Amino acid sequence: MGQAKRKAILLPKVQAEAERWGDRLIRLEVDLSTMMLITGAIQLSLRHPSAGKMKSAEALRKFIFQFKEQIGQDYPAIQELIGLGFHPRYDQ
């Protein structure tokens, strides 16, 4: 079976499963180091020239900002570092 045909068969099944899943949250447990790596990778991907056209861009930004808020005021340096990751002028 070709890739296009397999995808055409699989996508409706995925959509049905996603609808069945609904709005339930998925809990993700990772250590800080891993989360910072994920954050950096997302921030880098959002800088791609076509990122503005991505439907997922806003959801990715929201994911990072939620993480930043969860860090809380107890970790201001980490919060600031996450914020700087959205500003290319701070790249080195």
C-alpha positions, 0 to 999 in steps of 0.5 A: 500500500502506498504512503498516500493511500495509507495516510488517506485511510489513517487520517479519518481514524485519527480524527475519530479517536481525537474526537473521542478523546475530547478536551481531556488533558494530557499530563506530561512529566519531565525534568527541568532540563528536558523541558528547557530542551523542548522549550528551546526546540519549539522557540527555534521552530517558531523562528522558521520563515514559514512559522507565521503560516503554521496553524500550530504556532499559537498553540506552541507559544501558549504551551511555552507561556504556560510552562513559564507561568508554572515556573512561578515567581520562585524561579525568576532567572528561568522565567527570564531565560524562557522569555529571552528565547523569543527574542533573536537579539539575545542569540549568541 
